[in-house]
Amino acid sequence: MKLFLKDSSKKFIHVSDSVFNYVFNQTLIHQLIVSYKCCMRKGTKAQKSRSQVSGSGKKPWRQKGTGRARVGSIRSPIWRSGGVTFAASYKKYTKKVNKKMYRGAIKSIFSELIRQNRIFLFKDFYIDFPKTKLLINKLNNFNVKNVVILTVKFDKNIFLAARNLYKVNVFDIYSINPLSLINCEKVIITVKAIKKIEEMLI
């Protein structure tokens, strides 16, 4: 399979059909997106039960003879500063996606992006200084605003220039965000990055 470079229409690179011409599997992609969104949930809502709140376990007064209601603990839920009756606890929302499913879903996403002409391939994509204006000018040359930029390694200049742009996301190939790939209009990727992704998914 041939992919043409955006910065030079006369040049192209060969990529594997098994990775970048993969059959579109909507069910598999849906499972990956659901898993990714579930992993983003923190599940940190929690309350303390009567066994977790501070306080003595001693019986406040004897069972009979005081004229007061019987009480077994000052940590009772009906007392002030007592525990919560049905206390919420930390919850994990993670859904497992095994390696084979993950690779298949990523292959399917990249293949569909190529079929829809949403991938811009460059030999090199960089800016000399971490300036937002430089990155905006570079993106305006190709008329793209909602874009994901994929690089082999963390590029500090591009990251700093893009962090104030609402619809420009920068990732290295080891932290690919499938949700961003689906939602963006275009994906900018370098030759080294796409070759490395091919090695990882083949």
Secondary structure, DSSP 8 states (H G I E B T S, - for coil): -EEE-SS-TT-EEE--HHHHS----HHHHHHHHHHHHHHH---------TTTS-S--S-SS-SSSSSS---S-TT-TTSTT---TT------------HHHHHHHHHHHHHHHHHTT-EEEES----SS--HHHHHHHHHTTT-SSEEEEESS--HHHHHHHTT-TTEEEEEGGG--HHHHHH-SEEEEEHHHHHHHHHHH-
